Amino acid sequence: MMKRVTGFRLSALGLAGIALLAGCGGGGSGSGGAGGAVQTIAFDFPGGPTVAVPPAVATTQLVATASSGGPITFTSNTPTVCTVNGSTASLLIAGECSITATQSGYQGYAAASQSQLFVIPKRPQTIVFRNPGSQALDGQPATLSATVNTGRPVTFSTSTPTVCSVSGSTLSKLANGLCVVTATQSGDDIFASVKLDRSIPIGTEKAPALTFLSGYKDTATTKEQGSVGTYAGSSADGWWCGGSWCGSAVSADGSSFSYFYSIQPADPAGLGAYYGFTMMAGTLKEMAKGTDTLLGVRIDAQAALKFNLAQNSEWLSTGKNAINVDLYLGHYALKDGKDCNVKLRAVVTPTQAAAADYSVGLRDQFTVNEACGLSGLDLWSELQDYPISKIEFSAVNANTTVSSTGTAAPTFTSKLTLTGAISFQ
């Protein structure tokens, strides 16, 4: 019994001795070294900057503090990727950079260190590869052209070898079908890789249809959650439509949208009026302010805008029933101190009052109607480089001459109805 008690007392004394040593700073571990009190280092994350284009070198400032208040030194663990001079890190190439902040010991504190590992991103590249459009199936090769903003070389390849082949920048047409060509800039230690696909119809093949909208949720929203807006006015109502003079309707199944404007002037002489409505691309409520609009339909090889339109018979019978069809692109510029988006316009004249399908050629019927002060705009390049974010239908001349109620109390109505999808193909 006495031996067991003595053994217990020795263990207790040993533990007390260890505790005493620890209280005096002995036995330190972790970020502190032996022979001093433990200290910690707070090392701010230094990541963020992309690598610079040689001979320029990107740098970032290193910030670290020790709980002891002692001075910090920095060391690069990956000197081929990044180097350190004082508290400045130089980012040499893209990759993983590892830097250690060290406090070697200060006023009774043990040495301590803390490391940070961060990625130096490559510089992005932008590629421009415009679709040459539909190609006849013949022996004549087509030339492919693409550029990147860095001026680096581009290579072409195809994922549809039974339809077309590619050698250098030459496209050979082998069969009817959709030829998918990829333009690639592979990048390096400085620049990130970038690629862009184009689908080129060969022979009888058509480009796939792109749906701008498939129908209408209600009079203010498309099924794709894009906003719908209407406007009208005349000299008879202060150039603003209110009350029952104008209104919108959507069919029960959401497949059609109608907007009417009926003018009942006291004196029809010299009557003037305007009329129109807008449709935004999916999820868009309005065009972006101060910058490009990124959402919308992006044209590849699609050749035409397609829609189904009906017009009221009175307006049709005036002979002045043409409709402006405007495509608003995501391309933004500041014009005369105001936000502006490049706009393309075609004029369509309905051939009958009843609903009819219309196809409007993108290249041969649309023109640049609003350049926002920019010069040298090419229509096809604009369609390739920016999305179509908004479509507007408006009257070249609203109906102000043919009444539906007789001459005693004339009512001049302008009305359009869209049925089915608005698409590009």
Secondary structure, 3 states (H helix, E strand, C coil): CHHHHHHHHHHHHHHHHHHHHHHCCCCCCCCCCCCCECCCEEECCCCCCCCCCCCCCEEEECCEEECCCCCCEEEECCCCCEEEECCEEEECCCEEEEEEEEECCECCECCEEEEEEEEECCECCCEEECCCCCECCCCCCEECCEEECCCCCCEEEECCCCCEEEECCEEEECCCEEEEEEEEECCCCCECCEEEEEEEEECCCCCCCEEEECCEEECCEECCCCEEEEEEEECCCCCCCCHHHEEEEECCCCCEEEEEEEECCCCCCCCCEEEEEEEECCCCCCCCCCCCCCCCECCCCCCEEEEEEEECHHHHHCCCCCEEEEEEEEEEEEECCEEEEEEEEEEECCCCCCCEEEEEECCCCCEEEECCCCCCCCHHHHHHHCCEEEEEEEECCCCCCCECCCCCCCCEEEEEEEECCEEEC
